[in-house]
Amino acid sequence: MTDGLDRVIMGPEETDMRDVLCNIAKIIINEQQDGQVVWLKEKEGERAFAIVVGFFEASSLRDRVREFVPPRPMTHHLIMNCIRDLGGKLERIVISDLKENTYFAKLVVRQGQKTVEIDARPSDALVVAVQEKVPVFVAEDVLTEASKWSVTPKVQLTEEELRDLESEDFEEGEEEEGEEGEGEKPPSGES
């Protein structure tokens, strides 16, 4: 069933069978570069891929993983306040598409009996997912395409292990040669 906007409307417990549950495997922050890297890995498999995000989004993601609460609400808090105040509940996020070297994502929100998909940058969607402790899914075709040229990250952590990390555990500085595969820059989550 669609809502006339070519969005699939699913029940509260359903997911698109082509979506694969993934975890954040690694966050690489390098203050010397514009693009930061977030690695996603399928939960029950070996495929992984990187998304390039901005410094602010990578830092926000790191802060959410560490469960740091800023003194003033950030944009990601505003997003969730709006969703809740409008009677919605964030169910999951989906990295839904990869076009022209750019990833696209959706926030999947339950509002009463209907499901609404809200377009979002993957970087923002990941921050909100970690903040709200909702699952991260990647469309099967996106995972298949993105993982073809990505190298599996060396570190694979559970969400609990990610929360227990100290500052020095987050990679900062230059990336190791060959980490992103064949010298190509991974697709961006920014647009």
N, C-alpha and C positions, 0 to 999 in steps of 0.2 A: 504494500500500500504506500502511496506517496501523498504529499500534502499539496500538490500542484506546483511546487517549486523544485521538483526533481530530488527531494530529500526523502530518504526511506524513513518511515515512521515505524518504530518497533515498540513492542510491549516493554514493561519495566524490567523484566528479567532476560530479555532477548538481546543478542548482539548479532551483527552481520556475521554470517559464518565465514566470511572472507577476512575478518579482522583477527589479528593475532595478538594475544596478551604479551606485553613487553615490560621490561624493567629498565630503569636508568642504571647502566653499568659503570659509567665513568663520566666525570666532569673535568674538563681540562681548561684552566683559566691561565691566560698569558697576558699580562698587562701591556706587553710590548706589541701586541697585535690587536687589530680591530675585531677579528672573528675568534670566538671562543668555541669549544667543541663539547657537545654532549653526545655520549654514546648510548644507544638503546640496543638492548639484546632481547630476543624472544625468550620468554620464561621457560618454555619447555622445548628448547632447541639450541642450536649453535649459531644461528644467523644473527648478525649485529650490523649496525651502521651508525655513522656519525651525522649530526646536524650541526651546522655552524650557526651560532647565536651571537648576539651582541654582549658586550661586557656587562651591562646592567642586568640583562636577563639571566646570564650565567651566575652573576653574583646573587641575584634574587633566588635562583634555583638552589644554590649552595646554602643560602640562609634558610630557605624552607626545609631543606633536608636536615639541617641542624636544629630545626624548630625554633630558630631565632624569631622573636616578635619585636618588630620595630616600634619605636615610641609613637609614631603616627602611621595611619593606614597607608599602604602602598596601592598602586593601581590594581594589583591582583586581589587585594582585599575589597576594593571598590567593586570589581567585577562580581565577586561572590555576594557582597551586600545587595547589589542590584538583583541578582538571581533569586536570592532568598526573599527579599522584600516584595518581589513580584510573584511569590508563591512557587518558586521553582526549587529543584534539588538537582545538583550536578551528579550525574550517574557515572560518567566516564569521559575520557577524551580519546579522540581518534586522530592519528596522523593519517589523513585520508587520501592525499594525492601528492604526486611529484611531477611538476611541469616545469620545463625549461630551467632545470637545475635548482628549483625552489620547492620546498615542502609546504603543504597546506594542512591545516588541522581544523577540528571541530570540537566544540564543547557540547556534549550530549546532555541535555537538561530535561528532566521530567517535570511537567507542570500539569498537575491534576491527572487526567487520563491521556494526555498527549505528550509526545516527546518532541522537543525542539532541538535542532542542530544549529549551533551558532558558529559562524566562521571565526577562526582565530589564528594568529601566528603560532606555529608549533612551540616556540620558546615561551610564549605567554601561557599556552595551554599546559605545558609541562609544569610550569611554576604553580599554576592553579591546581593541577592534579596532585602534586606533592603536598601542597598546602591543605587540600581537602581530603587527602588520603583516598583518592579514587583511582581505579585502574587506568592504565595507559594501553591503548590498543593501536596497532598499525595495520593498515589495509594490506592484505596478502600480496597484492601486486606491487605495492610500494616497498614492502619488506624484501620481496624477491629481487626487484630491480636495484634497490639501494645496497643490499648486502652482496651483490655480485662483485663489486669493486672495493668493498670495505674489508679491512682486516679486523678480525675479532680483537676486542680490547684485552689487554693483559690482565686487568683486574675486573673481577665480577663479584659484586657485593649484594647482599640482601638489603632491604630497606632499613632494617635495624642496624646493620653494619654501617650503612651510609650515615645514619644519624649519629653514630658513635665516633665518626671521624673527627680528627683535630685539624686545624688550619693547615699544618704542614703536610697533611695527607692529600690535599687537593693539589694536583700538579700545577705548578706555576713555572713559567720559563719556556724554553724552546722545546718543541715536540721532537721526538726521536725520528730519525730519518726512516721513511717507509711506513710510518704508522698509519697513514691515510691511504695507502695503496696507490701505486703507479704514479705518484707525484701529482695527482689531481686533488683539487680542493673539494671537500665534500659539499653536497648541496646545502643551501642555506635554509634556515627556518625564518629568515627575516625577509620582508618584502616591502 
